[in-house]
Amino acid sequence: KDLRTMMLYGDVNEERAGDMVAGLLMLHGHRKEEEDADNSIKFYISTYGGSADDMFSVYDIMRFVKQDCEIETIGMGKIMSAGTLLLAAGTPGYRKLGKHTRVMIHAVAGGSMGELHSIKNELEQMSVLQDSYIQAMADETEMSKKQIQNLINRKVNVYLSASEAIEKGLAD
C-alpha cells in the first residue's frame, strides 16, 4: 500500500519545515501515472505554532504541490499560530478537524534588541510578515482581510472551537 502521509507534531521550526518541504516534494515527485490513481497527500497537524518564516516555506510548497494533487489537512488536538495557515492551506473540501481540536490565531510576535534603527527595521519587517500572513489567510479561508485583521486587533490569542474554525473557513 502506498502511504502518502506526513505529520507535523510539534513546533514549526527550521528543521521540521525542512522535513515537511522535503516530504511534500518527495510525495509530489512520486505521483502515480495511472489516470484513476489517488495522488492525494494526508497531512496530520498538531502544533502550538512557531516560526512564521518556516511556516511560509511549507505554505509555499503546499501551494505548488496542490497544483497537481490534493493535500488533505487533518488538525488534531491543537492548531495554533503558524499551524493555522498550514491547516487552511489544504485543498478545499479536504481540510478536517478533530471534534475537540482547539484553533488559535494571533498577530505576528517577535522581539529585538539593539540600536534604534535596527529595532525600527525589525518592526517594519514584522509588519510586512503580518500583512503576508493576513493575505494568505484571506486566500485560504472564507474570511476577508478585514475580518482577519479584526481578529488580530483583539491583541490576545483568539481561540476557536473546531466548529467555529469551520464556520470561518479554516477547515471544512
Stockholm file with secondary structure:
# STOCKHOLM 1.0

chainA/1-172         KDLRTMMLYGDVNEERAGDMVAGLLMLHGHRKEEEDADNSIKFYISTYGGSADDMFSVYDIMRFVKQDCEIETIGMGKIMSAGTLLLAAGTPGYRKLGKHTRVMIHAVAGGSMGELHSIKNELEQMSVLQDSYIQAMADETEMSKKQIQNLINRKVNVYLSASEAIEKGLAD
#=GR chainA/1-172 SS CCCCEEEEESCBCHHHHHHHHHHHHHHHHTCCCSTTCCCCEEEEEEECCBCHHHHHHHHHHHHHHTTTSCEEEEEEEEEETHHHHHHHTSCTTCEEECTTCEEEECCCCCCCCSCHHHHHHHHHHHHHHHHHHHHHHHHHSSCCHHHHHHHHTTCSCEEECHHHHHHTTSCC
#=GC SS_cons         CCCCEEEEESCBCHHHHHHHHHHHHHHHHTCCCSTTCCCCEEEEEEECCBCHHHHHHHHHHHHHHTTTSCEEEEEEEEEETHHHHHHHTSCTTCEEECTTCEEEECCCCCCCCSCHHHHHHHHHHHHHHHHHHHHHHHHHSSCCHHHHHHHHTTCSCEEECHHHHHHTTSCC
//
